[in-house]
């Protein structure tokens, strides 16, 4: 077993690379929000900020995206239309964390069990006008 530091918390993982989903970020702004809980709360308010931190920890601790499907509060669902190929995770209603699977040469994106790399795209309310806090 190997200890890793994730958002200031130590986590245990096997030394063979399993147990930690690889996370990428669309830009530096979202990366900083995801890696710094205080910054997330400052920019989104306490409810959304705490939820964002929780979802990022869950993603990082998962083996595959299928593990996230097993967390009812996460509310993982595939998006349609202009957001085809993206998934959303519940934060504080109505905000969602939008992620996109990243395909590698040895990986197919046809099943959640095969998705081990995701890019965090944004925090948004895609249902209507964005209101924070």
C-alpha positions as a Python dict, from the first residue, in 0.01 Angstrom:
ca = {
    (1, 'X'): (0, 0, 0),
    (2, 'X'): (113, 354, -79),
    (3, 'X'): (2, 676, 89),
    (4, 'X'): (-91, 964, -138),
    (5, 'X'): (-186, 1319, -51),
    (6, 'X'): (-516, 1427, -204),
    (7, 'X'): (-656, 1771, -122),
    (8, 'X'): (-470, 1771, 207),
    (9, 'X'): (-595, 1425, 308),
    (10, 'X'): (-389, 1109, 306),
    (11, 'X'): (-540, 823, 108),
    (12, 'X'): (-427, 464, 73),
    (13, 'X'): (-388, 302, -267),
    (14, 'X'): (-227, -9, -403),
    (15, 'X'): (116, 56, -548),
    (16, 'X'): (11, -82, -887),
    (17, 'X'): (-170, 233, -1006),
    (18, 'X'): (-519, 104, -930),
    (19, 'X'): (-760, 291, -709),
    (20, 'X'): (-688, 638, -838),
    (21, 'X'): (-865, 780, -1141),
    (22, 'X'): (-653, 1022, -1341),
    (23, 'X'): (-793, 1375, -1341),
    (24, 'X'): (-719, 1643, -1596),
    (25, 'X'): (-853, 1997, -1597),
    (26, 'X'): (-985, 2217, -1877),
    (27, 'X'): (-790, 2516, -1749),
    (28, 'X'): (-587, 2642, -1452),
    (29, 'X'): (-885, 2820, -1299),
    (30, 'X'): (-1093, 2503, -1256),
    (31, 'X'): (-781, 2311, -1146),
    (32, 'X'): (-720, 2559, -863),
    (33, 'X'): (-1087, 2550, -761),
    (34, 'X'): (-1080, 2170, -749),
    (35, 'X'): (-751, 2145, -559),
    (36, 'X'): (-816, 2419, -303),
    (37, 'X'): (-1136, 2377, -97),
    (38, 'X'): (-1111, 2730, 47),
    (39, 'X'): (-1086, 2879, -301),
    (40, 'X'): (-1385, 2672, -419),
    (41, 'X'): (-1594, 2797, -127),
    (42, 'X'): (-1484, 3156, -183),
    (43, 'X'): (-1576, 3146, -553),
    (44, 'X'): (-1894, 2935, -534),
    (45, 'X'): (-2017, 2971, -178),
    (46, 'X'): (-1999, 2714, 101),
    (47, 'X'): (-2257, 2463, -29),
    (48, 'X'): (-2129, 2439, -384),
    (49, 'X'): (-1764, 2464, -276),
    (50, 'X'): (-1795, 2176, -29),
    (51, 'X'): (-1984, 1965, -282),
    (52, 'X'): (-1718, 2034, -546),
    (53, 'X'): (-1442, 1923, -310),
    (54, 'X'): (-1635, 1607, -221),
    (55, 'X'): (-1694, 1513, -587),
    (56, 'X'): (-1327, 1568, -677),
    (57, 'X'): (-1216, 1345, -388),
    (58, 'X'): (-1465, 1078, -501),
    (59, 'X'): (-1341, 1096, -860),
    (60, 'X'): (-976, 1076, -759),
    (61, 'X'): (-1040, 777, -532),
    (62, 'X'): (-1237, 581, -792),
    (63, 'X'): (-1091, 306, -1010),
    (64, 'X'): (-1328, 389, -1297),
    (65, 'X'): (-1627, 610, -1364),
    (66, 'X'): (-1848, 309, -1282),
    (67, 'X'): (-1749, 354, -915),
    (68, 'X'): (-1901, 703, -920),
    (69, 'X'): (-2229, 561, -1057),
    (70, 'X'): (-2254, 363, -730),
    (71, 'X'): (-2264, 686, -523),
    (72, 'X'): (-2631, 794, -527),
    (73, 'X'): (-2561, 1151, -411),
    (74, 'X'): (-2320, 1204, -703),
    (75, 'X'): (-2606, 1160, -951),
    (76, 'X'): (-2374, 1075, -1241),
    (77, 'X'): (-2556, 1106, -1572),
    (78, 'X'): (-2462, 1135, -1940),
    (79, 'X'): (-2551, 1459, -2114),
    (80, 'X'): (-2717, 1494, -2454),
    (81, 'X'): (-2741, 1741, -2738),
    (82, 'X'): (-2465, 2004, -2747),
    (83, 'X'): (-2307, 1834, -2443),
    (84, 'X'): (-2295, 1485, -2598),
    (85, 'X'): (-1992, 1297, -2464),
    (86, 'X'): (-1994, 1478, -2131),
    (87, 'X'): (-2120, 1365, -1791),
    (88, 'X'): (-2260, 1568, -1502),
    (89, 'X'): (-2229, 1516, -1128),
    (90, 'X'): (-2463, 1678, -876),
    (91, 'X'): (-2327, 1956, -659),
    (92, 'X'): (-2571, 2183, -473),
    (93, 'X'): (-2891, 2219, -677),
    (94, 'X'): (-2899, 2337, -955),
    (95, 'X'): (-2520, 2333, -1008),
    (96, 'X'): (-2335, 2043, -1170),
    (97, 'X'): (-1973, 1942, -1216),
    (98, 'X'): (-1920, 1868, -1586),
    (99, 'X'): (-1661, 1605, -1679),
    (100, 'X'): (-1550, 1455, -2011),
    (101, 'X'): (-1386, 1113, -2045),
    (102, 'X'): (-1038, 1124, -2200),
    (103, 'X'): (-957, 838, -2434),
    (104, 'X'): (-614, 684, -2433),
    (105, 'X'): (-473, 448, -2694),
    (106, 'X'): (-552, 138, -2485),
    (107, 'X'): (-892, 250, -2366),
    (108, 'X'): (-1241, 265, -2514),
    (109, 'X'): (-1510, 500, -2387),
    (110, 'X'): (-1803, 268, -2454),
    (111, 'X'): (-1854, 161, -2091),
    (112, 'X'): (-1815, 339, -1757),
    (113, 'X'): (-1597, 48, -1639),
    (114, 'X'): (-1339, 141, -1904),
    (115, 'X'): (-1316, 513, -1821),
    (116, 'X'): (-1013, 580, -1601),
    (117, 'X'): (-920, 933, -1713),
    (118, 'X'): (-1156, 1231, -1703),
    (119, 'X'): (-1113, 1601, -1769),
    (120, 'X'): (-1299, 1834, -1535),
    (121, 'X'): (-1460, 2092, -1763),
    (122, 'X'): (-1658, 2332, -1545),
    (123, 'X'): (-1904, 2399, -1265),
    (124, 'X'): (-2230, 2524, -1411),
    (125, 'X'): (-2608, 2546, -1395),
    (126, 'X'): (-2691, 2432, -1746),
    (127, 'X'): (-3065, 2439, -1672),
    (128, 'X'): (-3093, 2817, -1656),
    (129, 'X'): (-2931, 3133, -1532),
    (130, 'X'): (-2635, 3084, -1303),
    (131, 'X'): (-2690, 3200, -948),
    (132, 'X'): (-2418, 3154, -691),
    (133, 'X'): (-2455, 3105, -315),
}
